[in-house]
Amino acid sequence: MNIARYVEDEAVRRTLRDVDGLGTEATRAGMLETLINRGYLVREGQAMRSTRIGRA
């Protein structure tokens, strides 16, 4: 929720605010698992970090 506050690019930030972030609470967990499985995110304790591929 409120992912826009973590984005530096103003155009992307506006888009995320307009569409209300990364899906509903029901779909967000599945989306995050997909990103982890594809190598875009990794878990570090309770945090999630983007990988080099994810940032590209």
BAKOLSE-960856 format. One record per atom (N, C-alpha, C, CB): residue in one letter; chain; atom name; x, y, z. Coordinates in steps of 0.02 Angstrom, whole numbers, plus 50000, padded with zeros to 5 digits. Atoms other than C-alpha are relative to their C-alpha. Glycine has a CB too. Layout:
<nodes>
{type->A&mol->A&atom->CA&X->X&Y->Y&Z->Z}
...
</nodes>
This chain:
<nodes>
{type->M&mol->A&atom->N&X->50042&Y->49941&Z->50000}
{type->M&mol->A&atom->CA&X->50000&Y->50000&Z->50000}
{type->M&mol->A&atom->C&X->50044&Y->50062&Z->50000}
{type->M&mol->A&atom->CB&X->49953&Y->50000&Z->50060}
{type->N&mol->A&atom->N&X->49964&Y->49936&Z->50003}
{type->N&mol->A&atom->CA&X->50056&Y->50178&Z->49965}
{type->N&mol->A&atom->C&X->50071&Y->49992&Z->49973}
{type->N&mol->A&atom->CB&X->50003&Y->50031&Z->50069}
{type->I&mol->A&atom->N&X->49934&Y->50012&Z->50029}
{type->I&mol->A&atom->CA&X->50202&Y->50116&Z->49859}
{type->I&mol->A&atom->C&X->50029&Y->50062&Z->49968}
{type->I&mol->A&atom->CB&X->49995&Y->49944&Z->49949}
{type->A&mol->A&atom->N&X->49976&Y->49939&Z->50034}
{type->A&mol->A&atom->CA&X->50213&Y->50286&Z->49773}
{type->A&mol->A&atom->C&X->50050&Y->50038&Z->50043}
{type->A&mol->A&atom->CB&X->49942&Y->50045&Z->49983}
{type->R&mol->A&atom->N&X->49954&Y->49962&Z->49957}
{type->R&mol->A&atom->CA&X->50305&Y->50359&Z->49923}
{type->R&mol->A&atom->C&X->50072&Y->49975&Z->49995}
{type->R&mol->A&atom->CB&X->49978&Y->49998&Z->50072}
{type->Y&mol->A&atom->N&X->49933&Y->50028&Z->50006}
{type->Y&mol->A&atom->CA&X->50454&Y->50246&Z->49885}
{type->Y&mol->A&atom->C&X->50030&Y->50010&Z->49930}
{type->Y&mol->A&atom->CB&X->49999&Y->49926&Z->50016}
{type->V&mol->A&atom->N&X->49978&Y->49992&Z->50069}
{type->V&mol->A&atom->CA&X->50469&Y->50295&Z->49701}
{type->V&mol->A&atom->C&X->50026&Y->50071&Z->49990}
{type->V&mol->A&atom->CB&X->49943&Y->49985&Z->49950}
{type->E&mol->A&atom->N&X->49969&Y->49934&Z->50010}
{type->E&mol->A&atom->CA&X->50585&Y->50437&Z->49650}
{type->E&mol->A&atom->C&X->49975&Y->50034&Z->49936}
{type->E&mol->A&atom->CB&X->50075&Y->49994&Z->49997}
{type->D&mol->A&atom->N&X->50023&Y->49973&Z->50064}
{type->D&mol->A&atom->CA&X->50523&Y->50460&Z->49470}
{type->D&mol->A&atom->C&X->49930&Y->50029&Z->50008}
{type->D&mol->A&atom->CB&X->50002&Y->49946&Z->49944}
{type->E&mol->A&atom->N&X->50064&Y->49966&Z->49987}
{type->E&mol->A&atom->CA&X->50382&Y->50588&Z->49480}
{type->E&mol->A&atom->C&X->49944&Y->49975&Z->49954}
{type->E&mol->A&atom->CB&X->50009&Y->50075&Z->49989}
{type->A&mol->A&atom->N&X->50052&Y->50025&Z->50046}
{type->A&mol->A&atom->CA&X->50289&Y->50522&Z->49326}
{type->A&mol->A&atom->C&X->49974&Y->49932&Z->50024}
{type->A&mol->A&atom->CB&X->50028&Y->49994&Z->49928}
{type->V&mol->A&atom->N&X->50020&Y->50066&Z->49975}
{type->V&mol->A&atom->CA&X->50288&Y->50345&Z->49395}
{type->V&mol->A&atom->C&X->49962&Y->50008&Z->50066}
{type->V&mol->A&atom->CB&X->50062&Y->49954&Z->50011}
{type->R&mol->A&atom->N&X->50034&Y->49987&Z->49936}
{type->R&mol->A&atom->CA&X->50239&Y->50411&Z->49566}
{type->R&mol->A&atom->C&X->49928&Y->50021&Z->49989}
{type->R&mol->A&atom->CB&X->50038&Y->50054&Z->50041}
{type->R&mol->A&atom->N&X->50068&Y->49978&Z->50015}
{type->R&mol->A&atom->CA&X->50088&Y->50501&Z->49493}
{type->R&mol->A&atom->C&X->49956&Y->49943&Z->49975}
{type->R&mol->A&atom->CB&X->50002&Y->50056&Z->49947}
{type->T&mol->A&atom->N&X->50038&Y->50057&Z->50026}
{type->T&mol->A&atom->CA&X->50035&Y->50346&Z->49399}
{type->T&mol->A&atom->C&X->49980&Y->49953&Z->50056}
{type->T&mol->A&atom->CB&X->50041&Y->49962&Z->49947}
{type->L&mol->A&atom->N&X->50016&Y->50045&Z->49944}
{type->L&mol->A&atom->CA&X->50046&Y->50238&Z->49555}
{type->L&mol->A&atom->C&X->49947&Y->50030&Z->50046}
{type->L&mol->A&atom->CB&X->50063&Y->49985&Z->50040}
{type->R&mol->A&atom->N&X->50052&Y->49968&Z->49958}
{type->R&mol->A&atom->CA&X->49943&Y->50365&Z->49653}
{type->R&mol->A&atom->C&X->49932&Y->49996&Z->49965}
{type->R&mol->A&atom->CB&X->50018&Y->50073&Z->50014}
{type->D&mol->A&atom->N&X->50063&Y->50001&Z->50038}
{type->D&mol->A&atom->CA&X->49812&Y->50370&Z->49514}
{type->D&mol->A&atom->C&X->49968&Y->49931&Z->50000}
{type->D&mol->A&atom->CB&X->50012&Y->50022&Z->49929}
{type->V&mol->A&atom->N&X->50027&Y->50068&Z->50002}
{type->V&mol->A&atom->CA&X->49793&Y->50181&Z->49509}
{type->V&mol->A&atom->C&X->49998&Y->49967&Z->50068}
{type->V&mol->A&atom->CB&X->50040&Y->49958&Z->49952}
{type->D&mol->A&atom->N&X->50005&Y->50024&Z->49931}
{type->D&mol->A&atom->CA&X->49803&Y->50161&Z->49697}
{type->D&mol->A&atom->C&X->50049&Y->49944&Z->50016}
{type->D&mol->A&atom->CB&X->49931&Y->49977&Z->50015}
{type->G&mol->A&atom->N&X->49948&Y->50047&Z->49979}
{type->G&mol->A&atom->CA&X->49965&Y->50062&Z->49708}
{type->G&mol->A&atom->C&X->50003&Y->49935&Z->49961}
{type->G&mol->A&atom->CB&X->49991&Y->49985&Z->50070}
{type->L&mol->A&atom->N&X->49987&Y->50065&Z->50031}
{type->L&mol->A&atom->CA&X->50000&Y->49879&Z->49673}
{type->L&mol->A&atom->C&X->49943&Y->49951&Z->50011}
{type->L&mol->A&atom->CB&X->50065&Y->49971&Z->50027}
{type->G&mol->A&atom->N&X->50055&Y->50047&Z->49994}
{type->G&mol->A&atom->CA&X->49831&Y->49796&Z->49666}
{type->G&mol->A&atom->C&X->49965&Y->50002&Z->50067}
{type->G&mol->A&atom->CB&X->50025&Y->49931&Z->49987}
{type->T&mol->A&atom->N&X->50037&Y->50004&Z->49937}
{type->T&mol->A&atom->CA&X->49711&Y->49749&Z->49804}
{type->T&mol->A&atom->C&X->50039&Y->49958&Z->50049}
{type->T&mol->A&atom->CB&X->49929&Y->49971&Z->49989}
{type->E&mol->A&atom->N&X->49966&Y->50041&Z->49950}
{type->E&mol->A&atom->CA&X->49764&Y->49667&Z->49965}
{type->E&mol->A&atom->C&X->49996&Y->49927&Z->49982}
{type->E&mol->A&atom->CB&X->49969&Y->50012&Z->50069}
{type->A&mol->A&atom->N&X->50008&Y->50070&Z->50019}
{type->A&mol->A&atom->CA&X->49698&Y->49503&Z->49897}
{type->A&mol->A&atom->C&X->50048&Y->49978&Z->49946}
{type->A&mol->A&atom->CB&X->49928&Y->49988&Z->49978}
{type->T&mol->A&atom->N&X->49956&Y->50019&Z->50055}
{type->T&mol->A&atom->CA&X->49808&Y->49507&Z->49742}
{type->T&mol->A&atom->C&X->50073&Y->50018&Z->50012}
{type->T&mol->A&atom->CB&X->49977&Y->50034&Z->49936}
{type->R&mol->A&atom->N&X->49932&Y->49975&Z->49988}
{type->R&mol->A&atom->CA&X->49963&Y->49593&Z->49813}
{type->R&mol->A&atom->C&X->50048&Y->49944&Z->50019}
{type->R&mol->A&atom->CB&X->49999&Y->50053&Z->50055}
{type->A&mol->A&atom->N&X->49956&Y->50054&Z->49978}
{type->A&mol->A&atom->CA&X->50035&Y->49438&Z->49898}
{type->A&mol->A&atom->C&X->50020&Y->49956&Z->49941}
{type->A&mol->A&atom->CB&X->49966&Y->49957&Z->50054}
{type->G&mol->A&atom->N&X->49985&Y->50041&Z->50059}
{type->G&mol->A&atom->CA&X->50023&Y->49337&Z->49737}
{type->G&mol->A&atom->C&X->50048&Y->50035&Z->49952}
{type->G&mol->A&atom->CB&X->49937&Y->49982&Z->49964}
{type->M&mol->A&atom->N&X->49956&Y->49962&Z->50044}
{type->M&mol->A&atom->CA&X->50105&Y->49475&Z->49637}
{type->M&mol->A&atom->C&X->50071&Y->50002&Z->50027}
{type->M&mol->A&atom->CB&X->49973&Y->50072&Z->49991}
{type->L&mol->A&atom->N&X->49934&Y->49998&Z->49969}
{type->L&mol->A&atom->CA&X->50248&Y->49488&Z->49761}
{type->L&mol->A&atom->C&X->50035&Y->49933&Z->49994}
{type->L&mol->A&atom->CB&X->49995&Y->50021&Z->50073}
{type->E&mol->A&atom->N&X->49971&Y->50067&Z->50008}
{type->E&mol->A&atom->CA&X->50275&Y->49299&Z->49757}
{type->E&mol->A&atom->C&X->50025&Y->49989&Z->49929}
{type->E&mol->A&atom->CB&X->49949&Y->49946&Z->50019}
{type->T&mol->A&atom->N&X->49979&Y->50006&Z->50070}
{type->T&mol->A&atom->CA&X->50284&Y->49305&Z->49568}
{type->T&mol->A&atom->C&X->50065&Y->50039&Z->49988}
{type->T&mol->A&atom->CB&X->49944&Y->50026&Z->49952}
{type->L&mol->A&atom->N&X->49939&Y->49960&Z->50008}
{type->L&mol->A&atom->CA&X->50415&Y->49445&Z->49575}
{type->L&mol->A&atom->C&X->50059&Y->49966&Z->50034}
{type->L&mol->A&atom->CB&X->49990&Y->50070&Z->50029}
{type->I&mol->A&atom->N&X->49946&Y->50037&Z->49965}
{type->I&mol->A&atom->CA&X->50517&Y->49342&Z->49700}
{type->I&mol->A&atom->C&X->50021&Y->49941&Z->49958}
{type->I&mol->A&atom->CB&X->49978&Y->49977&Z->50070}
{type->N&mol->A&atom->N&X->49984&Y->50060&Z->50040}
{type->N&mol->A&atom->CA&X->50505&Y->49185&Z->49593}
{type->N&mol->A&atom->C&X->50036&Y->50017&Z->49936}
{type->N&mol->A&atom->CB&X->49936&Y->49963&Z->49984}
{type->R&mol->A&atom->N&X->49967&Y->49979&Z->50062}
{type->R&mol->A&atom->CA&X->50561&Y->49281&Z->49439}
{type->R&mol->A&atom->C&X->50067&Y->50034&Z->50012}
{type->R&mol->A&atom->CB&X->49955&Y->50047&Z->49961}
{type->G&mol->A&atom->N&X->49934&Y->49972&Z->49985}
{type->G&mol->A&atom->CA&X->50712&Y->49354&Z->49529}
{type->G&mol->A&atom->C&X->50002&Y->50075&Z->50004}
{type->G&mol->A&atom->CB&X->50048&Y->49977&Z->49951}
{type->Y&mol->A&atom->N&X->50002&Y->49927&Z->49997}
{type->Y&mol->A&atom->CA&X->50655&Y->49536&Z->49538}
{type->Y&mol->A&atom->C&X->50005&Y->50026&Z->50072}
{type->Y&mol->A&atom->CB&X->49938&Y->50026&Z->49968}
{type->L&mol->A&atom->N&X->49999&Y->49982&Z->49929}
{type->L&mol->A&atom->CA&X->50639&Y->49539&Z->49728}
{type->L&mol->A&atom->C&X->50031&Y->49944&Z->50040}
{type->L&mol->A&atom->CB&X->49929&Y->50017&Z->50026}
{type->V&mol->A&atom->N&X->49977&Y->50049&Z->49952}
{type->V&mol->A&atom->CA&X->50723&Y->49451&Z->49873}
{type->V&mol->A&atom->C&X->49976&Y->50021&Z->50070}
{type->V&mol->A&atom->CB&X->50079&Y->49993&Z->49999}
{type->R&mol->A&atom->N&X->50019&Y->49985&Z->49931}
{type->R&mol->A&atom->CA&X->50670&Y->49437&Z->50054}
{type->R&mol->A&atom->C&X->50064&Y->50008&Z->50041}
{type->R&mol->A&atom->CB&X->49956&Y->49943&Z->50030}
{type->E&mol->A&atom->N&X->49945&Y->49989&Z->49952}
{type->E&mol->A&atom->CA&X->50790&Y->49507&Z->50185}
{type->E&mol->A&atom->C&X->49968&Y->50013&Z->50067}
{type->E&mol->A&atom->CB&X->50048&Y->50060&Z->49978}
{type->G&mol->A&atom->N&X->50036&Y->49994&Z->49936}
{type->G&mol->A&atom->CA&X->50715&Y->49473&Z->50355}
{type->G&mol->A&atom->C&X->49927&Y->50015&Z->49985}
{type->G&mol->A&atom->CB&X->50031&Y->50055&Z->50045}
{type->Q&mol->A&atom->N&X->50069&Y->49980&Z->50012}
{type->Q&mol->A&atom->CA&X->50547&Y->49561&Z->50356}
{type->Q&mol->A&atom->C&X->49993&Y->50048&Z->49942}
{type->Q&mol->A&atom->CB&X->49970&Y->50031&Z->50063}
{type->A&mol->A&atom->N&X->50000&Y->49951&Z->50056}
{type->A&mol->A&atom->CA&X->50596&Y->49677&Z->50213}
{type->A&mol->A&atom->C&X->50005&Y->49964&Z->49933}
{type->A&mol->A&atom->CB&X->50058&Y->50050&Z->50008}
{type->M&mol->A&atom->N&X->49990&Y->50024&Z->50068}
{type->M&mol->A&atom->CA&X->50592&Y->49651&Z->50026}
{type->M&mol->A&atom->C&X->50046&Y->50050&Z->49966}
{type->M&mol->A&atom->CB&X->49931&Y->49993&Z->49961}
{type->R&mol->A&atom->N&X->49952&Y->49958&Z->50036}
{type->R&mol->A&atom->CA&X->50733&Y->49717&Z->49918}
{type->R&mol->A&atom->C&X->49999&Y->49981&Z->49927}
{type->R&mol->A&atom->CB&X->50071&Y->49993&Z->50029}
{type->S&mol->A&atom->N&X->49996&Y->50014&Z->50071}
{type->S&mol->A&atom->CA&X->50743&Y->49733&Z->49731}
{type->S&mol->A&atom->C&X->50070&Y->49973&Z->49983}
{type->S&mol->A&atom->CB&X->49983&Y->50063&Z->49957}
{type->T&mol->A&atom->N&X->49936&Y->50026&Z->50024}
{type->T&mol->A&atom->CA&X->50880&Y->49636&Z->49642}
{type->T&mol->A&atom->C&X->50024&Y->50046&Z->49944}
{type->T&mol->A&atom->CB&X->49993&Y->49926&Z->49974}
{type->R&mol->A&atom->N&X->49973&Y->49960&Z->50056}
{type->R&mol->A&atom->CA&X->50990&Y->49708&Z->49506}
{type->R&mol->A&atom->C&X->49954&Y->49993&Z->49940}
{type->R&mol->A&atom->CB&X->50073&Y->49977&Z->49982}
{type->I&mol->A&atom->N&X->50046&Y->50010&Z->50056}
{type->I&mol->A&atom->CA&X->50872&Y->49631&Z->49378}
{type->I&mol->A&atom->C&X->49936&Y->50040&Z->50012}
{type->I&mol->A&atom->CB&X->49984&Y->49925&Z->49992}
{type->G&mol->A&atom->N&X->50061&Y->49963&Z->49985}
{type->G&mol->A&atom->CA&X->50722&Y->49708&Z->49466}
{type->G&mol->A&atom->C&X->50007&Y->50075&Z->49990}
{type->G&mol->A&atom->CB&X->49979&Y->49986&Z->50072}
{type->R&mol->A&atom->N&X->49988&Y->49929&Z->50009}
{type->R&mol->A&atom->CA&X->50799&Y->49881&Z->49464}
{type->R&mol->A&atom->C&X->50008&Y->50019&Z->49926}
{type->R&mol->A&atom->CB&X->50061&Y->50023&Z->50039}
{type->A&mol->A&atom->N&X->49991&Y->49988&Z->50072}
{type->A&mol->A&atom->CA&X->50842&Y->49865&Z->49279}
{type->A&mol->A&atom->C&X->49933&Y->50005&Z->49966}
{type->A&mol->A&atom->CB&X->50044&Y->49945&Z->49967}
</nodes>
